[in-house]
Amino acid sequence: MNAVTWVLCGLSAIGFALSVGLWRARRRYVVVTVEGASMAPTLADGDRVLVRRRRIGQVRRGDVIVLEPPLDPSGPYQPGPPASDGRHWNIKRAAALPGDPLPAGVAGQDGLERVPAGAVVVFGDNPDSIDSRHRGLFAADHLLGVALRKLNGPAGSGGLTAEADR
Protein backbone atom coordinates (compact mmCIF):
# COMPACT_ATOMS: atom_id res chain seq x y z
CA MET A 1 0.00 0.00 0.00
CA ASN A 2 1.19 3.49 -0.73
CA ALA A 3 1.00 6.50 1.60
CA VAL A 4 -2.17 7.88 0.02
CA THR A 5 -4.01 4.62 0.64
CA TRP A 6 -2.88 4.60 4.28
CA VAL A 7 -4.06 8.18 4.77
CA LEU A 8 -7.44 7.45 3.15
CA CYS A 9 -7.90 4.33 5.28
CA GLY A 10 -7.00 6.31 8.40
CA LEU A 11 -9.42 9.12 7.56
CA SER A 12 -12.18 6.59 6.86
CA ALA A 13 -11.58 4.91 10.21
CA ILE A 14 -11.67 8.27 12.01
CA GLY A 15 -14.88 9.25 10.21
CA PHE A 16 -16.50 5.95 11.11
CA ALA A 17 -15.45 6.28 14.77
CA LEU A 18 -16.84 9.84 14.91
CA SER A 19 -20.14 8.70 13.36
CA VAL A 20 -20.52 5.88 15.88
CA GLY A 21 -19.65 8.25 18.74
CA LEU A 22 -22.23 10.83 17.63
CA TRP A 23 -24.88 8.14 17.19
CA ARG A 24 -24.23 6.83 20.73
CA ALA A 25 -24.27 10.34 22.22
CA ARG A 26 -27.62 11.15 20.58
CA ARG A 27 -29.10 7.96 22.06
CA ARG A 28 -27.86 8.85 25.57
CA TYR A 29 -28.28 12.62 25.71
CA VAL A 30 -30.85 15.20 24.64
CA VAL A 31 -30.96 18.98 24.94
CA VAL A 32 -34.16 20.32 26.52
CA THR A 33 -35.32 23.94 26.47
CA VAL A 34 -37.20 25.05 29.60
CA GLU A 35 -40.54 26.83 29.16
CA GLY A 36 -42.15 28.48 32.18
CA ALA A 37 -41.08 29.43 35.68
CA SER A 38 -41.89 26.50 37.95
CA MET A 39 -38.22 25.57 38.35
CA ALA A 40 -37.13 29.15 39.19
CA PRO A 41 -34.71 30.13 40.54
CA THR A 42 -32.81 26.97 39.51
CA LEU A 43 -33.93 27.12 35.87
CA ALA A 44 -35.48 30.03 34.00
CA ASP A 45 -37.72 30.22 30.96
CA GLY A 46 -35.52 29.71 27.89
CA ASP A 47 -32.68 27.89 29.68
CA ARG A 48 -31.25 24.91 27.81
CA VAL A 49 -30.42 21.79 29.81
CA LEU A 50 -28.41 18.70 28.90
CA VAL A 51 -30.41 15.61 29.89
CA ARG A 52 -29.06 12.07 30.12
CA ARG A 53 -31.60 9.37 29.40
CA ARG A 54 -32.20 7.36 32.58
CA ARG A 55 -34.57 4.83 34.09
CA ILE A 56 -36.25 5.41 37.44
CA GLY A 57 -33.75 3.12 39.22
CA GLN A 58 -30.97 5.53 38.17
CA VAL A 59 -32.69 8.60 39.66
CA ARG A 60 -31.88 9.98 43.10
CA ARG A 61 -34.17 12.03 45.28
CA GLY A 62 -33.43 15.69 44.51
CA ASP A 63 -32.46 15.15 40.86
CA VAL A 64 -34.00 17.48 38.29
CA ILE A 65 -35.77 15.17 35.86
CA VAL A 66 -37.69 15.41 32.60
CA LEU A 67 -40.80 13.27 32.29
CA GLU A 68 -44.27 13.24 30.79
CA PRO A 69 -47.01 14.58 33.05
CA PRO A 70 -50.21 12.65 33.74
CA LEU A 71 -52.58 13.81 31.01
CA ASP A 72 -56.20 14.26 32.01
CA PRO A 73 -58.17 15.67 29.07
CA SER A 74 -60.93 16.85 31.41
CA GLY A 75 -58.57 18.15 34.10
CA PRO A 76 -57.71 21.76 34.85
CA TYR A 77 -53.99 21.43 33.97
CA GLN A 78 -53.75 21.18 30.23
CA PRO A 79 -50.33 20.91 28.59
CA GLY A 80 -49.10 23.35 26.00
CA PRO A 81 -48.20 22.23 22.50
CA PRO A 82 -46.18 19.03 22.22
CA ALA A 83 -42.41 18.99 21.75
CA SER A 84 -40.77 18.19 18.41
CA ASP A 85 -41.16 14.47 19.17
CA GLY A 86 -44.95 14.88 19.60
CA ARG A 87 -44.86 14.30 23.35
CA HIS A 88 -45.45 16.61 26.30
CA TRP A 89 -42.58 17.00 28.76
CA ASN A 90 -42.25 18.54 32.23
CA ILE A 91 -39.04 19.39 34.05
CA LYS A 92 -39.32 19.02 37.84
CA ARG A 93 -37.36 17.89 40.89
CA ALA A 94 -37.75 14.26 42.06
CA ALA A 95 -39.20 14.61 45.58
CA ALA A 96 -39.95 10.94 46.31
CA LEU A 97 -39.18 7.70 44.49
CA PRO A 98 -40.83 4.25 44.61
CA GLY A 99 -40.81 2.98 48.20
CA ASP A 100 -40.14 6.40 49.74
CA PRO A 101 -42.58 7.90 52.26
CA LEU A 102 -45.25 9.89 50.42
CA PRO A 103 -44.71 13.64 50.99
CA ALA A 104 -47.63 15.62 52.38
CA GLY A 105 -49.87 17.39 49.91
CA VAL A 106 -49.69 14.99 46.94
CA ALA A 107 -53.04 15.20 45.15
CA GLY A 108 -55.42 12.25 45.22
CA GLN A 109 -53.34 9.98 47.43
CA ASP A 110 -55.31 9.90 50.68
CA GLY A 111 -54.36 6.92 52.83
CA LEU A 112 -51.25 6.09 50.82
CA GLU A 113 -48.13 6.04 52.97
CA ARG A 114 -45.42 5.23 50.41
CA VAL A 115 -44.81 5.99 46.76
CA PRO A 116 -45.90 2.86 44.88
CA ALA A 117 -43.71 1.01 42.39
CA GLY A 118 -43.90 2.64 38.97
CA ALA A 119 -44.57 6.14 40.33
CA VAL A 120 -42.60 9.23 41.29
CA VAL A 121 -43.48 12.43 43.16
CA VAL A 122 -42.16 15.64 41.58
CA PHE A 123 -42.18 19.22 42.78
CA GLY A 124 -41.10 22.40 41.04
CA ASP A 125 -38.63 24.63 42.85
CA ASN A 126 -41.05 27.55 42.54
CA PRO A 127 -43.91 27.28 45.10
CA ASP A 128 -46.39 28.18 42.31
CA SER A 129 -45.41 25.11 40.28
CA ILE A 130 -48.04 22.76 38.86
CA ASP A 131 -46.68 19.39 39.98
CA SER A 132 -47.59 16.36 42.13
CA ARG A 133 -49.39 18.67 44.56
CA HIS A 134 -51.91 19.26 41.74
CA ARG A 135 -51.54 16.29 39.39
CA GLY A 136 -50.73 13.49 41.83
CA LEU A 137 -48.22 10.77 41.07
CA PHE A 138 -46.28 10.82 37.80
CA ALA A 139 -45.62 7.54 35.97
CA ALA A 140 -42.00 6.46 36.38
CA ASP A 141 -42.01 4.76 32.98
CA HIS A 142 -42.64 8.16 31.37
CA LEU A 143 -39.23 9.40 32.49
CA LEU A 144 -36.96 10.84 29.80
CA GLY A 145 -33.92 11.41 31.99
CA VAL A 146 -31.96 13.44 34.51
CA ALA A 147 -30.77 16.99 33.91
CA LEU A 148 -26.98 17.06 34.08
CA ARG A 149 -26.24 20.72 33.59
CA LYS A 150 -27.47 24.00 32.21
CA LEU A 151 -26.01 24.88 28.82
CA ASN A 152 -24.92 28.32 27.71
CA GLY A 153 -26.06 29.89 24.49
CA PRO A 154 -29.37 30.72 22.89
CA ALA A 155 -32.30 28.36 22.68
CA GLY A 156 -33.62 27.21 19.34
CA SER A 157 -30.72 24.99 18.33
CA GLY A 158 -32.73 21.79 18.32
CA GLY A 159 -33.77 19.39 21.05
CA LEU A 160 -37.01 19.09 23.00
CA THR A 161 -39.08 21.52 25.01
CA ALA A 162 -40.08 20.77 28.60
CA GLU A 163 -42.76 22.80 30.31
CA ALA A 164 -41.80 23.94 33.75
CA ASP A 165 -45.13 25.57 34.44
CA ARG A 166 -47.95 23.38 33.22
C-alpha positions as CSV (number, residue, x, y, z in Angstrom):
1,M,0.0,0.0,0.0
2,N,1.2,3.5,-0.7
3,A,1.0,6.5,1.6
4,V,-2.2,7.9,0.0
5,T,-4.0,4.6,0.6
6,W,-2.9,4.6,4.3
7,V,-4.1,8.2,4.8
8,L,-7.4,7.5,3.2
9,C,-7.9,4.3,5.3
10,G,-7.0,6.3,8.4
11,L,-9.4,9.1,7.6
12,S,-12.2,6.6,6.9
13,A,-11.6,4.9,10.2
14,I,-11.7,8.3,12.0
15,G,-14.9,9.2,10.2
16,F,-16.5,6.0,11.1
17,A,-15.5,6.3,14.8
18,L,-16.8,9.8,14.9
19,S,-20.1,8.7,13.4
20,V,-20.5,5.9,15.9
21,G,-19.7,8.3,18.7
22,L,-22.2,10.8,17.6
23,W,-24.9,8.1,17.2
24,R,-24.2,6.8,20.7
25,A,-24.3,10.3,22.2
26,R,-27.6,11.1,20.6
27,R,-29.1,8.0,22.1
28,R,-27.9,8.9,25.6
29,Y,-28.3,12.6,25.7
30,V,-30.8,15.2,24.6
31,V,-31.0,19.0,24.9
32,V,-34.2,20.3,26.5
33,T,-35.3,23.9,26.5
34,V,-37.2,25.0,29.6
35,E,-40.5,26.8,29.2
36,G,-42.1,28.5,32.2
37,A,-41.1,29.4,35.7
38,S,-41.9,26.5,37.9
39,M,-38.2,25.6,38.3
40,A,-37.1,29.1,39.2
41,P,-34.7,30.1,40.5
42,T,-32.8,27.0,39.5
43,L,-33.9,27.1,35.9
44,A,-35.5,30.0,34.0
45,D,-37.7,30.2,31.0
46,G,-35.5,29.7,27.9
47,D,-32.7,27.9,29.7
48,R,-31.2,24.9,27.8
49,V,-30.4,21.8,29.8
50,L,-28.4,18.7,28.9
51,V,-30.4,15.6,29.9
52,R,-29.1,12.1,30.1
53,R,-31.6,9.4,29.4
54,R,-32.2,7.4,32.6
55,R,-34.6,4.8,34.1
56,I,-36.2,5.4,37.4
57,G,-33.8,3.1,39.2
58,Q,-31.0,5.5,38.2
59,V,-32.7,8.6,39.7
60,R,-31.9,10.0,43.1
61,R,-34.2,12.0,45.3
62,G,-33.4,15.7,44.5
63,D,-32.5,15.1,40.9
64,V,-34.0,17.5,38.3
65,I,-35.8,15.2,35.9
66,V,-37.7,15.4,32.6
67,L,-40.8,13.3,32.3
68,E,-44.3,13.2,30.8
69,P,-47.0,14.6,33.1
70,P,-50.2,12.7,33.7
71,L,-52.6,13.8,31.0
72,D,-56.2,14.3,32.0
73,P,-58.2,15.7,29.1
74,S,-60.9,16.9,31.4
75,G,-58.6,18.1,34.1
76,P,-57.7,21.8,34.8
77,Y,-54.0,21.4,34.0
78,Q,-53.7,21.2,30.2
79,P,-50.3,20.9,28.6
80,G,-49.1,23.3,26.0
81,P,-48.2,22.2,22.5
82,P,-46.2,19.0,22.2
83,A,-42.4,19.0,21.7
84,S,-40.8,18.2,18.4
85,D,-41.2,14.5,19.2
86,G,-44.9,14.9,19.6
87,R,-44.9,14.3,23.4
88,H,-45.5,16.6,26.3
89,W,-42.6,17.0,28.8
90,N,-42.2,18.5,32.2
91,I,-39.0,19.4,34.0
92,K,-39.3,19.0,37.8
93,R,-37.4,17.9,40.9
94,A,-37.7,14.3,42.1
95,A,-39.2,14.6,45.6
96,A,-39.9,10.9,46.3
97,L,-39.2,7.7,44.5
98,P,-40.8,4.3,44.6
99,G,-40.8,3.0,48.2
100,D,-40.1,6.4,49.7
101,P,-42.6,7.9,52.3
102,L,-45.2,9.9,50.4
103,P,-44.7,13.6,51.0
104,A,-47.6,15.6,52.4
105,G,-49.9,17.4,49.9
106,V,-49.7,15.0,46.9
107,A,-53.0,15.2,45.1
108,G,-55.4,12.2,45.2
109,Q,-53.3,10.0,47.4
110,D,-55.3,9.9,50.7
111,G,-54.4,6.9,52.8
112,L,-51.3,6.1,50.8
113,E,-48.1,6.0,53.0
114,R,-45.4,5.2,50.4
115,V,-44.8,6.0,46.8
116,P,-45.9,2.9,44.9
117,A,-43.7,1.0,42.4
118,G,-43.9,2.6,39.0
119,A,-44.6,6.1,40.3
120,V,-42.6,9.2,41.3
121,V,-43.5,12.4,43.2
122,V,-42.2,15.6,41.6
123,F,-42.2,19.2,42.8
124,G,-41.1,22.4,41.0
125,D,-38.6,24.6,42.8
126,N,-41.1,27.6,42.5
127,P,-43.9,27.3,45.1
128,D,-46.4,28.2,42.3
129,S,-45.4,25.1,40.3
130,I,-48.0,22.8,38.9
131,D,-46.7,19.4,40.0
132,S,-47.6,16.4,42.1
133,R,-49.4,18.7,44.6
134,H,-51.9,19.3,41.7
135,R,-51.5,16.3,39.4
136,G,-50.7,13.5,41.8
137,L,-48.2,10.8,41.1
138,F,-46.3,10.8,37.8
139,A,-45.6,7.5,36.0
140,A,-42.0,6.5,36.4
141,D,-42.0,4.8,33.0
142,H,-42.6,8.2,31.4
143,L,-39.2,9.4,32.5
144,L,-37.0,10.8,29.8
145,G,-33.9,11.4,32.0
146,V,-32.0,13.4,34.5
147,A,-30.8,17.0,33.9
148,L,-27.0,17.1,34.1
149,R,-26.2,20.7,33.6
150,K,-27.5,24.0,32.2
151,L,-26.0,24.9,28.8
152,N,-24.9,28.3,27.7
153,G,-26.1,29.9,24.5
154,P,-29.4,30.7,22.9
155,A,-32.3,28.4,22.7
156,G,-33.6,27.2,19.3
157,S,-30.7,25.0,18.3
158,G,-32.7,21.8,18.3
159,G,-33.8,19.4,21.0
160,L,-37.0,19.1,23.0
161,T,-39.1,21.5,25.0
162,A,-40.1,20.8,28.6
163,E,-42.8,22.8,30.3
164,A,-41.8,23.9,33.8
165,D,-45.1,25.6,34.4
166,R,-47.9,23.4,33.2
